[in-house]
Amino acid sequence: MNDIVLLVTRSLRNSLRVPAALIPNVAISVFFLFVFNSGLSSVANLPGFKGSYLAFIIPVSIVSASVGGAGNAGQLLIRDIESGYFTKLLLTRSSRLALVWGPMIAGAALLVAQVIIILLLGLALGLHSASGVGGMFVVLFYAFLWGMAFAGYAVAVSLKTRNAAAAEAATFAFFPLIFLSTTFVPKEYIGATWLKWAATANPTTYIYDAMRSLLIDGWQVRPLLIGAGVVLAFATLTGILALRQARRATQLG
């Protein structure tokens, strides 16, 4: 735990030293929120649509921010690899899990900070959470887990390729997942059969459902449990891949 705390603190400090690198990710998420809410808000007038479109679209901004947050975790690790610092860490008695979790937790924590900004902006635009303030904290919890899942993937790719460009390209390969889902309308309004199948198989759909249930429906057990199961499974898978690459890097070293 001491190793993890030290490495998380170091990763956060290094990220905050270059705040300009964090601004584009926040700007993109805010851009999505404004454009989608302004241009597609009439969707809320469709028969059977529940809640406000603002509450429906905010999870899209949150999930899109996770891609950038994952990229930040990967870039932190790439910088350490290129500077030789990661090799020095491998020569120490530091836990290999701490070497992986350091940038992952830092990236997820930065994502939570961005999500707080998004939620505050949503409140300023008239967002009403059906589950109250407690539900918003649960949204932050889901955002943290989703950030850990994406960060695990970014760290695994960074350790595998040891190349900044390749790691960034691999991270943004997940970006289509955001749109092959119930991004703009509920699943029942999707006309194309193939897109319905894609949305059903897409883990992003269930994160959307969990967050939207908190903001629109209140405390609904089923979408929250399904969302938690999906995000934990994804985070576990990417975390195992990252740890495997860290151990491989040790053997190669």
Backbone as JSON, one array per atom type, in Angstrom:
{
  "sequence": "MNDIVLLVTRSLRNSLRVPAALIPNVAISVFFLFVFNSGLSSVANLPGFKGSYLAFIIPVSIVSASVGGAGNAGQLLIRDIESGYFTKLLLTRSSRLALVWGPMIAGAALLVAQVIIILLLGLALGLHSASGVGGMFVVLFYAFLWGMAFAGYAVAVSLKTRNAAAAEAATFAFFPLIFLSTTFVPKEYIGATWLKWAATANPTTYIYDAMRSLLIDGWQVRPLLIGAGVVLAFATLTGILALRQARRATQLG",
  "N": [[0.83, -1.21, 0.0], [1.99, 1.2, 0.73], [3.83, 1.58, -1.36], [2.03, 1.9, -3.49], [0.64, 4.25, -2.77], [2.74, 6.13, -2.81], [3.5, 6.03, -5.54], [1.14, 6.71, -6.84], [0.8, 9.32, -5.88], [3.08, 10.5, -6.98], [2.51, 10.21, -9.74], [0.18, 11.79, -9.99], [1.24, 14.29, -9.28], [3.07, 14.7, -11.37], [1.29, 14.86, -13.51], [-0.22, 17.14, -12.9], [1.68, 19.05, -13.14], [1.73, 19.72, -15.74], [-0.73, 21.19, -16.66], [-1.91, 21.98, -19.03], [-2.04, 19.77, -20.6], [-4.23, 18.43, -19.69], [-6.42, 19.97, -20.21], [-7.52, 19.76, -22.94], [-8.97, 17.3, -22.86], [-11.01, 17.79, -20.98], [-12.25, 19.89, -22.28], [-13.22, 18.66, -24.62], [-15.15, 16.9, -23.56], [-16.95, 18.71, -22.39], [-17.69, 20.04, -24.69], [-19.04, 17.98, -26.09], [-21.2, 17.71, -24.34], [-22.56, 20.22, -24.48], [-23.1, 20.47, -27.3], [-24.52, 18.1, -27.99], [-26.67, 18.2, -26.18], [-27.87, 20.62, -26.93], [-28.41, 20.28, -29.67], [-29.85, 17.9, -29.9], [-31.87, 17.78, -28.06], [-34.59, 17.69, -28.54], [-35.27, 15.08, -28.75], [-36.2, 14.23, -26.35], [-38.88, 14.72, -26.48], [-40.09, 12.62, -27.68], [-42.51, 9.97, -27.72], [-42.82, 8.17, -24.72], [-40.26, 8.63, -23.82], [-38.2, 9.04, -21.03], [-37.51, 11.38, -18.45], [-35.13, 14.16, -18.57], [-33.34, 15.27, -21.48], [-30.83, 16.21, -20.98], [-29.98, 14.87, -18.64], [-29.89, 12.38, -19.78], [-27.8, 12.55, -21.65], [-25.49, 13.3, -20.3], [-23.96, 11.07, -19.19], [-22.63, 10.27, -21.54], [-20.72, 12.27, -21.97], [-19.2, 11.79, -19.72], [-18.19, 9.17, -20.13], [-16.77, 9.56, -22.49], [-14.77, 11.19, -21.52], [-13.33, 9.35, -20.08], [-11.77, 7.98, -21.93], [-9.78, 9.83, -22.64], [-8.67, 10.13, -20.1], [-7.61, 7.59, -19.67], [-5.67, 7.6, -21.66], [-3.96, 9.5, -20.57], [-2.9, 8.12, -18.37], [-1.45, 6.15, -19.71], [0.41, 7.75, -21.11], [1.86, 8.87, -19.0], [3.25, 6.64, -18.09], [4.71, 5.99, -20.38], [6.43, 8.19, -20.54], [8.02, 7.72, -18.3], [9.22, 5.35, -19.1], [10.66, 6.14, -21.38], [12.43, 7.97, -20.25], [13.95, 6.35, -18.7], [13.34, 5.98, -16.08], [11.43, 4.08, -15.36], [12.8, 1.68, -15.71], [14.62, 1.89, -13.64], [12.87, 1.72, -11.5], [12.1, -0.92, -11.76], [14.32, -2.2, -10.83], [14.2, -1.9, -8.16], [12.72, -2.89, -4.99], [10.07, -2.48, -5.24], [6.58, -3.16, -5.38], [5.22, -4.93, -8.13], [2.58, -4.69, -8.74], [2.05, -2.19, -7.67], [3.52, -0.59, -9.42], [1.95, -0.77, -11.67], [-0.6, 0.03, -10.78], [-0.15, 2.62, -9.9], [-0.02, 4.74, -12.06], [-2.53, 4.06, -13.08], [-4.51, 4.48, -11.04], [-4.05, 7.17, -10.62], [-4.79, 8.23, -13.13], [-7.51, 7.53, -13.12], [-8.38, 9.01, -10.92], [-7.99, 11.62, -11.81], [-9.88, 11.58, -13.81], [-12.24, 11.45, -12.28], [-12.17, 13.99, -11.15], [-12.61, 15.51, -13.45], [-15.17, 14.62, -14.07], [-16.61, 15.65, -11.94], [-16.54, 18.36, -12.61], [-18.07, 18.23, -14.97], [-20.56, 17.38, -13.94], [-21.19, 19.52, -12.25], [-21.43, 21.52, -14.15], [-23.61, 20.47, -15.51], [-25.58, 20.71, -13.49], [-25.71, 23.47, -13.4], [-26.9, 23.89, -15.83], [-29.4, 22.97, -15.41], [-29.75, 20.34, -14.55], [-31.34, 17.66, -12.86], [-31.03, 15.33, -10.4], [-32.5, 12.24, -9.99], [-31.93, 10.51, -7.96], [-30.84, 12.05, -6.06], [-28.2, 13.76, -4.19], [-26.66, 11.65, -3.27], [-26.85, 9.8, -5.34], [-25.33, 11.05, -7.3], [-22.79, 10.83, -6.23], [-22.49, 8.09, -6.48], [-22.44, 7.92, -9.24], [-19.95, 9.13, -9.65], [-18.4, 7.12, -8.53], [-18.82, 4.98, -10.33], [-17.63, 6.19, -12.53], [-14.98, 6.32, -11.68], [-14.3, 3.56, -11.53], [-14.69, 2.86, -14.22], [-12.76, 4.48, -15.35], [-10.46, 3.29, -14.25], [-10.6, 0.85, -15.58], [-10.19, 1.54, -18.32], [-7.72, 2.8, -18.03], [-6.13, 0.65, -17.25], [-6.02, -0.81, -19.62], [-4.64, 1.07, -21.22], [-2.19, 1.23, -19.86], [-1.28, -1.4, -20.13], [-0.92, -1.56, -22.93], [1.01, 0.43, -23.24], [3.2, -0.64, -21.83], [3.61, -2.86, -23.41], [4.19, -1.88, -26.03], [5.93, 0.28, -25.62], [5.96, 2.73, -26.81], [4.96, 5.99, -27.49], [3.24, 7.0, -29.52], [2.03, 4.67, -30.55], [0.75, 3.71, -28.27], [-1.1, 5.77, -27.77], [-2.66, 5.66, -30.09], [-3.77, 3.1, -29.84], [-5.31, 3.46, -27.57], [-7.3, 5.3, -28.42], [-8.57, 3.7, -30.18], [-10.65, 2.58, -28.91], [-12.56, 4.48, -28.93], [-14.77, 4.37, -30.81], [-16.53, 2.71, -29.41], [-18.04, 4.32, -27.81], [-19.98, 5.37, -29.45], [-21.19, 3.22, -30.71], [-23.49, 2.37, -29.35], [-26.12, 3.03, -26.95], [-26.05, 5.85, -27.37], [-27.21, 8.34, -28.22], [-29.96, 7.96, -28.22], [-32.49, 5.98, -26.5], [-32.4, 2.34, -26.53], [-34.69, 1.23, -27.66], [-35.44, 3.05, -29.57], [-33.63, 2.84, -31.58], [-33.17, 2.21, -34.95], [-31.72, 0.53, -36.79], [-30.99, -2.87, -37.05], [-28.47, -4.11, -36.76], [-27.12, -2.22, -35.27], [-28.5, -2.28, -32.9], [-27.8, -4.84, -32.02], [-25.05, -4.42, -31.7], [-25.09, -2.49, -29.69], [-26.16, -4.01, -27.63], [-24.14, -5.87, -27.14], [-22.12, -4.23, -26.38], [-20.12, -3.11, -23.75], [-20.2, -0.51, -22.86], [-22.83, 0.33, -23.03], [-24.1, -0.62, -20.72], [-22.89, 0.77, -18.71], [-23.77, 3.31, -19.33], [-26.51, 2.82, -18.85], [-26.55, 2.34, -16.07], [-25.66, 4.8, -14.98], [-27.57, 6.55, -16.06], [-29.89, 5.56, -14.92], [-29.58, 6.36, -12.29], [-29.66, 9.13, -12.53], [-32.08, 9.63, -13.82], [-34.16, 7.74, -13.17], [-33.88, 7.14, -10.48], [-33.14, 5.15, -7.58], [-32.5, 2.21, -8.84], [-32.2, -1.18, -8.71], [-31.48, -3.26, -10.55], [-30.21, -2.19, -13.06], [-28.03, -0.97, -11.83], [-26.62, -3.07, -10.61], [-26.0, -4.67, -12.84], [-24.45, -2.86, -14.32], [-22.34, -2.46, -12.49], [-21.28, -5.05, -12.4], [-20.39, -5.37, -15.06], [-18.47, -3.27, -15.37], [-16.63, -3.93, -13.37], [-15.76, -6.42, -14.26], [-14.54, -5.68, -16.68], [-12.55, -3.94, -15.73], [-11.06, -5.71, -14.16], [-10.12, -7.49, -16.11], [-8.51, -5.79, -17.8], [-6.74, -4.9, -15.87], [-5.39, -7.26, -15.16], [-4.11, -7.8, -17.58], [-2.4, -5.57, -17.7], [-0.79, -6.0, -15.42], [0.39, -8.39, -16.14], [1.97, -7.58, -18.31], [3.7, -5.88, -16.93], [5.11, -7.71, -15.32], [6.33, -9.18, -17.33], [7.96, -7.22, -18.4], [9.72, -7.01, -16.29], [11.0, -9.51, -16.39], [12.22, -9.3, -18.88], [13.9, -7.22, -18.32]],
  "CA": [[0.0, 0.0, 0.0], [2.88, 2.36, 0.77], [4.34, 1.76, -2.73], [0.94, 2.41, -4.34], [0.39, 5.65, -2.41], [3.86, 6.93, -3.3], [3.5, 6.11, -7.0], [-0.04, 7.49, -7.24], [1.11, 10.73, -5.59], [4.04, 10.96, -7.99], [1.82, 10.33, -11.04], [-0.68, 12.97, -9.93], [2.08, 15.48, -9.27], [3.6, 14.88, -12.72], [0.2, 15.28, -14.39], [-0.62, 18.51, -12.57], [2.74, 19.96, -13.56], [1.43, 20.12, -17.13], [-2.2, 21.27, -16.71], [-2.37, 22.17, -20.41], [-2.29, 18.45, -21.19], [-5.53, 17.96, -19.2], [-7.49, 20.85, -20.69], [-8.25, 19.26, -24.12], [-9.92, 16.25, -22.53], [-12.16, 18.43, -20.35], [-12.91, 20.7, -23.31], [-13.97, 17.76, -25.51], [-16.32, 16.4, -22.84], [-17.89, 19.82, -22.28], [-18.17, 20.26, -26.05], [-20.06, 16.96, -26.33], [-22.38, 18.01, -23.52], [-23.26, 21.38, -25.03], [-23.57, 20.23, -28.66], [-25.55, 17.07, -28.02], [-27.86, 18.67, -25.47], [-28.5, 21.69, -27.7], [-28.87, 19.84, -30.98], [-30.69, 16.69, -29.89], [-32.77, 17.79, -26.9], [-35.97, 17.41, -28.94], [-35.49, 13.64, -28.6], [-36.95, 14.05, -25.1], [-40.3, 14.88, -26.76], [-40.61, 11.38, -28.27], [-43.39, 9.24, -26.8], [-42.19, 7.16, -23.88], [-38.93, 9.04, -23.34], [-38.26, 9.4, -19.61], [-36.53, 12.32, -17.94], [-34.62, 15.21, -19.45], [-32.27, 14.81, -22.37], [-29.57, 16.57, -20.34], [-29.6, 13.75, -17.78], [-29.62, 11.24, -20.65], [-26.58, 12.71, -22.43], [-24.33, 13.53, -19.45], [-23.06, 9.91, -19.16], [-21.79, 10.23, -22.75], [-19.58, 13.15, -21.69], [-18.37, 11.13, -18.71], [-17.5, 8.03, -20.74], [-15.78, 10.08, -23.44], [-13.65, 11.68, -20.72], [-12.53, 8.21, -19.62], [-10.79, 7.63, -22.96], [-8.66, 10.74, -22.45], [-8.04, 9.82, -18.82], [-6.79, 6.39, -19.88], [-4.52, 8.01, -22.43], [-3.04, 10.19, -19.67], [-2.19, 7.09, -17.61], [-0.47, 5.54, -20.61], [1.48, 8.7, -21.41], [2.7, 8.97, -17.82], [4.13, 5.47, -18.07], [5.62, 6.1, -21.52], [7.48, 9.15, -20.19], [8.94, 7.05, -17.39], [9.98, 4.36, -19.87], [11.6, 6.84, -22.25], [13.45, 8.63, -19.43], [14.72, 5.34, -17.99], [12.93, 5.9, -14.68], [10.71, 2.83, -15.14], [13.81, 0.64, -15.56], [15.15, 2.02, -12.28], [11.86, 1.19, -10.58], [12.12, -2.39, -11.85], [15.47, -2.68, -10.07], [13.91, -1.75, -6.74], [11.84, -3.93, -4.42], [8.68, -2.01, -5.33], [5.6, -4.13, -5.86], [4.87, -4.78, -9.54], [1.2, -4.21, -8.75], [2.11, -0.75, -7.43], [4.0, 0.03, -10.65], [0.81, -0.73, -12.59], [-1.72, 0.77, -10.21], [0.19, 4.03, -9.7], [-0.61, 5.57, -13.12], [-3.95, 3.73, -13.29], [-5.33, 5.18, -10.04], [-3.9, 8.6, -10.88], [-5.63, 8.56, -14.28], [-8.92, 7.43, -12.72], [-8.66, 10.13, -10.01], [-8.13, 12.81, -12.65], [-11.17, 11.45, -14.48], [-13.27, 11.83, -11.31], [-12.15, 15.46, -11.06], [-13.26, 16.01, -14.66], [-16.6, 14.31, -13.98], [-17.18, 16.64, -11.03], [-16.75, 19.58, -13.41], [-19.19, 17.97, -15.88], [-21.8, 17.35, -13.16], [-21.48, 20.9, -11.81], [-21.93, 22.23, -15.33], [-24.96, 19.96, -15.73], [-26.46, 21.34, -12.51], [-25.9, 24.86, -13.83], [-27.79, 23.87, -17.0], [-30.73, 22.53, -14.99], [-29.81, 18.91, -14.26], [-31.94, 17.21, -11.6], [-30.75, 13.92, -10.16], [-33.63, 11.57, -9.35], [-31.45, 9.81, -6.77], [-30.28, 13.04, -5.15], [-26.75, 13.93, -4.13], [-26.06, 10.33, -3.12], [-26.75, 9.19, -6.66], [-24.2, 11.66, -8.01], [-21.57, 10.21, -5.71], [-22.39, 6.76, -7.1], [-21.98, 8.19, -10.61], [-18.5, 9.32, -9.55], [-17.81, 5.8, -8.25], [-18.8, 4.28, -11.61], [-16.64, 6.86, -13.38], [-13.66, 5.9, -11.21], [-14.07, 2.18, -11.96], [-14.54, 2.85, -15.68], [-11.45, 5.06, -15.6], [-9.48, 2.26, -13.94], [-10.65, -0.15, -16.64], [-9.52, 2.08, -19.5], [-6.32, 3.04, -17.7], [-5.46, -0.65, -17.29], [-5.75, -1.1, -21.03], [-3.6, 2.0, -21.69], [-0.92, 0.84, -19.24], [-0.85, -2.66, -20.75], [-0.42, -1.25, -24.28], [2.24, 1.21, -23.09], [4.27, -1.57, -21.46], [3.84, -3.76, -24.53], [4.78, -1.2, -27.19], [6.94, 1.25, -25.18], [5.94, 3.77, -27.83], [3.89, 6.92, -27.16], [2.28, 7.09, -30.62], [1.29, 3.42, -30.62], [-0.13, 3.64, -27.1], [-2.2, 6.72, -27.95], [-3.53, 5.14, -31.15], [-4.49, 1.95, -29.3], [-6.31, 3.97, -26.63], [-8.42, 5.9, -29.14], [-9.27, 2.65, -30.92], [-11.86, 2.3, -28.15], [-13.49, 5.59, -29.04], [-16.04, 3.99, -31.45], [-17.45, 2.07, -28.46], [-18.92, 5.34, -27.26], [-21.07, 5.65, -30.39], [-21.88, 1.97, -31.05], [-24.23, 2.1, -28.12], [-27.31, 3.87, -26.79], [-25.41, 7.14, -27.12], [-28.08, 9.49, -28.45], [-31.36, 7.6, -27.96], [-32.64, 4.66, -25.89], [-32.26, 1.23, -27.47], [-35.95, 0.98, -28.37], [-35.57, 4.0, -30.67], [-32.63, 2.55, -32.61], [-33.83, 1.54, -36.07], [-30.89, -0.48, -37.44], [-30.86, -4.09, -36.25], [-27.06, -4.36, -36.44], [-26.7, -1.3, -34.22], [-29.08, -2.79, -31.66], [-26.94, -5.95, -31.59], [-23.79, -3.84, -31.25], [-25.34, -1.85, -28.4], [-26.38, -5.06, -26.63], [-22.85, -6.49, -26.83], [-21.17, -3.19, -25.99], [-20.15, -2.87, -22.3], [-20.5, 0.89, -22.59], [-24.28, 0.46, -22.88], [-24.52, -0.92, -19.35], [-22.43, 1.89, -17.89], [-24.76, 4.35, -19.59], [-27.77, 2.47, -18.18], [-26.41, 2.52, -14.63], [-25.6, 6.23, -14.66], [-28.84, 7.17, -16.41], [-30.91, 5.15, -13.95], [-29.4, 7.19, -11.11], [-30.02, 10.52, -12.83], [-33.44, 9.76, -14.36], [-35.15, 6.87, -12.53], [-33.68, 6.98, -9.05], [-32.41, 3.95, -7.16], [-32.97, 0.99, -9.49], [-31.17, -2.17, -8.37], [-31.03, -4.09, -11.67], [-29.18, -1.56, -13.9], [-26.83, -0.68, -11.04], [-25.87, -4.32, -10.43], [-25.45, -5.07, -14.14], [-23.38, -1.92, -14.62], [-21.2, -2.74, -11.61], [-20.67, -6.3, -12.84], [-19.67, -5.15, -16.34], [-17.29, -2.43, -15.2], [-15.66, -4.67, -12.57], [-15.18, -7.45, -15.13], [-13.66, -5.01, -17.62], [-11.4, -3.43, -14.98], [-10.26, -6.87, -13.77], [-9.44, -7.99, -17.32], [-7.43, -4.89, -18.21], [-5.75, -4.88, -14.79], [-4.58, -8.48, -15.29], [-3.24, -7.61, -18.75], [-1.36, -4.61, -17.34], [0.13, -6.65, -14.48], [1.15, -9.39, -16.91], [3.0, -6.86, -19.06], [4.69, -5.4, -15.97], [5.95, -8.84, -14.96], [7.12, -9.5, -18.51], [9.0, -6.19, -18.47], [10.71, -7.37, -15.26], [11.76, -10.64, -16.89], [13.07, -8.8, -19.96], [14.93, -6.39, -17.73]],
  "C": [[0.87, 1.26, 0.0], [3.44, 2.66, -0.63], [3.27, 2.38, -3.63], [0.69, 3.89, -4.06], [1.5, 6.55, -2.96], [3.81, 7.11, -4.81], [2.27, 6.85, -7.53], [0.22, 8.97, -7.03], [2.08, 11.28, -6.63], [3.37, 11.16, -9.34], [0.91, 11.55, -11.08], [0.13, 14.26, -9.99], [2.63, 15.76, -10.67], [2.52, 15.35, -13.69], [-0.16, 16.74, -14.16], [0.47, 19.53, -12.91], [2.52, 20.47, -14.98], [-0.08, 20.19, -17.27], [-2.74, 21.43, -18.13], [-2.68, 20.84, -21.08], [-3.66, 17.91, -20.78], [-6.69, 18.74, -19.78], [-8.23, 20.3, -21.91], [-9.29, 18.2, -23.79], [-11.18, 16.82, -21.88], [-12.97, 19.2, -21.39], [-13.75, 19.83, -24.24], [-15.25, 17.27, -24.84], [-17.38, 17.49, -22.7], [-18.49, 20.14, -23.64], [-19.28, 19.27, -26.39], [-21.34, 17.3, -25.59], [-23.19, 19.14, -24.12], [-23.89, 21.06, -26.39], [-24.7, 19.22, -28.68], [-26.83, 17.52, -27.33], [-28.6, 19.75, -26.26], [-29.11, 21.19, -28.99], [-29.85, 18.7, -30.98], [-31.71, 16.67, -28.75], [-34.21, 17.5, -27.25], [-36.3, 15.92, -28.87], [-36.33, 13.36, -27.35], [-38.46, 14.18, -25.32], [-40.92, 13.62, -27.37], [-41.48, 10.65, -27.25], [-42.62, 8.18, -26.0], [-40.82, 7.53, -23.36], [-39.06, 9.54, -21.9], [-37.16, 10.39, -19.26], [-36.12, 13.37, -18.95], [-33.51, 14.65, -20.33], [-30.9, 15.15, -21.78], [-29.08, 15.44, -19.45], [-29.24, 12.52, -18.61], [-28.24, 11.33, -21.29], [-25.34, 12.92, -21.57], [-23.42, 12.29, -19.33], [-22.18, 9.77, -20.39], [-20.55, 11.09, -22.55], [-18.63, 12.49, -20.7], [-17.55, 10.0, -19.32], [-16.46, 8.5, -21.74], [-14.56, 10.62, -22.7], [-12.75, 10.54, -20.26], [-11.48, 7.79, -20.63], [-9.56, 8.52, -22.82], [-7.92, 10.47, -21.15], [-7.15, 8.59, -18.92], [-5.53, 6.74, -20.65], [-3.48, 8.71, -21.56], [-2.24, 9.19, -18.85], [-1.12, 6.43, -18.45], [0.69, 6.46, -20.9], [2.41, 8.9, -20.22], [3.72, 7.83, -17.78], [5.15, 5.53, -19.21], [6.76, 7.07, -21.2], [8.5, 8.53, -19.25], [9.81, 6.03, -18.12], [11.05, 5.05, -20.71], [12.73, 7.51, -21.46], [14.34, 7.64, -18.7], [14.3, 5.17, -16.54], [12.22, 4.58, -14.39], [11.7, 1.68, -14.96], [14.41, 0.68, -14.16], [14.15, 1.47, -11.26], [11.85, -0.34, -10.58], [13.27, -2.99, -11.05], [15.27, -2.57, -8.57], [13.04, -2.9, -6.26], [10.38, -3.51, -4.45], [7.79, -3.11, -5.89], [5.28, -3.86, -7.33], [3.42, -4.31, -9.68], [1.17, -2.7, -8.54], [2.58, -0.01, -8.68], [2.88, 0.18, -11.67], [-0.29, 0.18, -12.07], [-1.43, 2.25, -10.02], [-0.41, 4.92, -10.78], [-2.09, 5.29, -13.35], [-4.84, 4.51, -12.33], [-5.24, 6.68, -10.25], [-4.78, 9.03, -12.04], [-7.1, 8.52, -13.93], [-9.3, 8.59, -11.8], [-8.82, 11.43, -10.79], [-9.45, 12.79, -13.4], [-12.3, 11.87, -13.55], [-13.33, 13.35, -11.17], [-12.84, 16.08, -12.27], [-14.77, 15.77, -14.6], [-17.29, 15.27, -13.03], [-17.47, 17.94, -11.77], [-17.96, 19.41, -14.33], [-20.52, 18.0, -15.13], [-22.18, 18.75, -12.67], [-22.01, 21.73, -12.97], [-23.35, 21.78, -15.65], [-25.96, 20.59, -14.77], [-26.74, 22.79, -12.89], [-26.85, 24.95, -15.01], [-29.18, 23.36, -16.66], [-30.87, 21.05, -14.72], [-30.45, 18.66, -12.91], [-31.71, 15.72, -11.47], [-31.89, 13.28, -9.4], [-33.21, 10.83, -8.08], [-30.74, 10.75, -5.8], [-28.77, 13.12, -5.21], [-26.04, 12.58, -4.0], [-25.88, 9.63, -4.45], [-25.6, 9.76, -7.46], [-22.87, 11.11, -7.52], [-21.39, 8.8, -6.29], [-21.97, 6.89, -8.56], [-20.47, 8.38, -10.63], [-17.79, 7.99, -9.31], [-17.74, 4.98, -9.54], [-17.76, 4.88, -12.55], [-15.23, 6.43, -12.98], [-13.35, 4.48, -11.69], [-13.87, 2.09, -13.47], [-13.19, 3.45, -16.08], [-10.33, 4.07, -15.32], [-9.43, 1.21, -15.05], [-9.91, 0.33, -17.89], [-8.05, 2.34, -19.24], [-5.52, 1.74, -17.7], [-5.1, -1.05, -18.7], [-4.61, -0.23, -21.55], [-2.24, 1.62, -21.13], [-0.39, -0.44, -19.88], [-0.26, -2.41, -22.14], [0.9, -0.49, -24.19], [3.42, 0.31, -22.73], [4.62, -2.52, -22.61], [4.61, -3.08, -25.65], [5.97, -0.31, -26.82], [7.09, 2.39, -26.19], [4.74, 4.67, -27.6], [2.82, 6.95, -28.25], [1.42, 5.84, -30.69], [0.31, 3.3, -29.45], [-1.33, 4.57, -27.25], [-3.18, 6.23, -29.0], [-4.37, 3.97, -30.63], [-5.59, 2.4, -28.34], [-7.53, 4.5, -27.38], [-9.11, 4.91, -30.06], [-10.58, 2.28, -30.22], [-12.92, 3.37, -28.31], [-14.79, 5.22, -29.75], [-17.03, 3.3, -30.51], [-18.46, 3.06, -27.91], [-20.16, 5.51, -28.14], [-21.8, 4.4, -30.86], [-22.66, 1.49, -29.84], [-25.49, 2.96, -28.11], [-26.86, 5.3, -26.49], [-26.4, 8.29, -27.17], [-29.54, 9.22, -28.13], [-31.4, 6.27, -27.23], [-32.67, 3.56, -26.95], [-33.54, 1.0, -28.27], [-36.17, 1.94, -29.54], [-34.55, 3.77, -31.78], [-33.28, 1.73, -33.71], [-33.03, 0.4, -36.66], [-30.7, -1.69, -36.53], [-29.42, -4.34, -35.83], [-26.58, -3.45, -35.31], [-27.3, -1.71, -32.87], [-28.25, -3.95, -31.1], [-25.62, -5.42, -31.03], [-23.96, -3.2, -29.87], [-25.53, -2.88, -27.3], [-25.06, -5.69, -26.19], [-21.84, -5.51, -26.27], [-21.23, -2.95, -24.48], [-20.49, -1.43, -21.94], [-21.99, 1.11, -22.35], [-24.7, 0.32, -21.43], [-24.0, 0.1, -18.36], [-23.37, 3.07, -18.07], [-26.03, 4.07, -18.79], [-27.68, 2.72, -16.68], [-26.43, 4.0, -14.25], [-26.94, 6.91, -14.94], [-29.94, 6.78, -15.43], [-30.81, 6.0, -12.68], [-29.9, 8.61, -11.34], [-31.49, 10.68, -13.21], [-34.47, 9.0, -13.54], [-35.04, 6.82, -11.01], [-32.93, 5.7, -8.76], [-33.06, 2.71, -7.74], [-31.89, -0.07, -9.37], [-30.6, -2.86, -9.61], [-29.97, -3.4, -12.54], [-27.9, -1.25, -13.13], [-25.98, -1.93, -10.86], [-25.23, -4.77, -11.74], [-24.27, -4.15, -14.51], [-22.14, -2.19, -13.79], [-20.49, -4.02, -12.04], [-19.85, -6.13, -14.11], [-18.39, -4.37, -16.12], [-16.22, -3.14, -14.36], [-14.98, -5.76, -13.4], [-14.17, -6.83, -16.09], [-12.39, -4.52, -16.92], [-10.48, -4.58, -14.55], [-9.46, -7.4, -14.95], [-8.27, -7.1, -17.7], [-6.34, -4.8, -17.14], [-4.84, -6.09, -14.85], [-3.62, -8.35, -16.46], [-2.09, -6.66, -18.42], [-0.32, -5.24, -16.41], [0.99, -7.69, -15.19], [2.28, -8.72, -17.7], [4.08, -6.3, -18.15], [5.63, -6.52, -15.56], [6.84, -9.25, -16.12], [8.26, -8.49, -18.67], [10.11, -6.48, -17.45], [11.61, -8.5, -15.75], [12.72, -10.2, -18.0], [14.22, -7.96, -19.42], [16.02, -7.24, -17.09]]
}
